[in-house]
C-alpha cells in the first residue's frame, strides 16, 4: 500500500522495512463528506487518522458559544486530539471536515499493540510529539509577537489549502482576529503586496 500519507512514517529514518509494512497494513481507508464530524466534543477519541485528501479543522466553543478554530489539518498530516486519545478522556474539541476527506485510520487498541511491539514506533511517537509541541508553542508565541498580517502570510505559506477552501470566519478565528479585520488585511495585501 503506497500513498504519500504514509510519509509521516517514512520520514522517520529508523524503521526497518518490515516494521513499516506492519504499521502501514494496520491502517484502514475511510471516507468522510464535507461537514462530517470526525470527533465531537464530549466524546472520547478512539483513533487517529492521516489525511490523504481534503481539509479538516478542529474547533472549540468559547464562553459565548462562538466557534474558535484551534487547528487546520491539511493533506498528509495526522488528525488527532492527543489528550483525549492517550488519556482516554472526553474531548473539549470538535474535528470536522471542511471538504470531502479521504483518510488512513488506525484505532487506539491497534496502535497501542504496535506501540508496545515495535520499539521504533515508540521512538517515532516521541519524535512526532516533540515536533507537535514545538509547533504549538511557536504558534502560541506568534499570537503575541507577530502582527495579524504576518500570521496570515505565514498561514498562506505553510497551508495554502486553508486559504483556498476554509471560510473567512474560520480563518479569522484561527488567527485571533475579526472577520472584518481579516477582510481588511486581505484587501491591503492585494492593493500593496510589496509593503508586506
N, C-alpha and C positions, 0 to 999 in steps of 0.2 A: 504494500500500500504506500504510494508515494504522493505526497502533497506538500506544498510549501508550509502549510500549517505546522507540520512536524519539525520545522526548523528550530522551534523552541527547544527541542531536544538535540537536534543535530549540531546546533551551535555550541553545545557543551562538549568539550573535546575528549572527555574521559570514558564515555560509554563504549563498551565492546559491541560489535555488530549484533550479536545475539541478544544482548540486553535491549538495544534499541528496537529490535524486531518484536521482542516480547511486550515492551511498553506500547509501541505503536499498535500492535494487534489487539491490545486491551481496549482500544477506543472504539466507539460506535458512532457512525454518522447520523446526525439528527438535523431536522429542518424546522425552522420557525418562520412564521409570517410576520410582516410588519405589524407592530402593535402587540405582539405576543409577549407575555412576561416569562422571562427565564427564571426569575426569582422574585417573590413578593414579600414585602415587609411582614414580619411576624412568623414567617416560615423558616425552617432550618435547611440550609444548603446541603445537598447530598451528592453534589457532583461539581466538577469544573469542566469547562469547555474551551476548546481552541477555536477561535472564529476563523473559518475558512473563507467565507464570502459574506459581505454585508457590514452593517454598522449597528452597534448597540450602545446603550448608556446605562449608567447607574444613577439613581437619584434618591434623595430623602425628602420628606415633607417637613418644612420648618414649623416654628411655633404658631405661625399664622395660617398654616395649611398650604403654603406655596411650595411647588416642586423646586428643589435646588439640585442641579446636576452635579454629581461628585466625580464622574469619570465618563470618558468615551472609550469604547473598545473598537479597534479597527482590525482589519484582516491580519491574521497570523499572530494575534495577541490572545493571551489566556483570559477568559471571562471567569472571574472568581470573586467571592466575598469571603475573604480569608478568615475573619473572626468566626463567622457562622459555620463555615465548613470544618475548621480544625478544632474549634472549641465546642462544637455541637450545641450552639445556642441560636435562638431565633434572631433573624437579621433585622436591622433597622432600615436597610436599603432595599430598593427595588431595582431589578435589572430588566430592561425592556428593549425590544428590537425596534430600531428606527427604520430599518429597511427589512426586507426578507433576509434571513440569515441561514447559512449552512455552517454547521459546527461538527467538530470531533469531540465526543463526550467520553469522560471516564468517571465512573461513580466512586464515591468515597471508600467503600469497602474494598473495591479492586485496587484503588490507589494505595490504600494502607497496606494491603497484602504485598504489592510490588515494592512499596517503600521499605518494608522490612526485609524483603527478599533480595533486593538489588541495592548493594551498598552505594553504587554510583548515583542511583536515583535520589537517595537522601542527600548526597553531596550536591547534585543538581538543584534539589529543592532549597538548600541553604543559599546557594549562589543566586537562584532566581529571587528568593525572598529578600536577600540583601539589596539586589538591584531595585526591586519594587519599593523597599523602604527609602532608598536613596531618591528615587523618582518622586515619591510622595513628599519627602522632606523638602526637596528642591522646589516643588510646586507650592508648598505652604509658605516658604520663604519668599518666592517670587510674587505671591499675592500682596506682600507688603513692600517689596523693594523695586518692582517693575511697574511702569505705567500700564494702564489698561490697553493702550495701543500696542505696546511691546508684548504683552501677554497674548493679545490677539494674533500678532505676527508670528509668535512662537508656535501657537496652535496651528496656524496656517502652514507653517513649515514642517512641523512634526506630524500632523494628522490632517492633511488636506481634505480627506474624505468627509471629515466632520463639517467643514465649511461648506462643502458641496451638498450634503444631504440632511444635516440637522437643522431644525427650525431655529430662527434667530433667538427666540426666547430661551431655548435650552443652552445655546452657546453663551448668551449673556449671563445666565445664572452660573454657569461653569466658571466664567471669567470674573464673576463678582461685580457685574455692572448691570445697569438697567437696559431694557431693550432700546430705549431712546438714545442712551449713551453709545451703545454698540452701533446703532444705525449711523450716528454722527461720525464715529471712528471710521466706519467703512466708507462713508462719503468723502471724508478727508483724505483717506488713503488713495481713493480713485482720483480726486482732484489734485493732490500734491504728493504723488508717490515718492519723489526724491527726498522730501523732508524727513521721512522716517527711515 
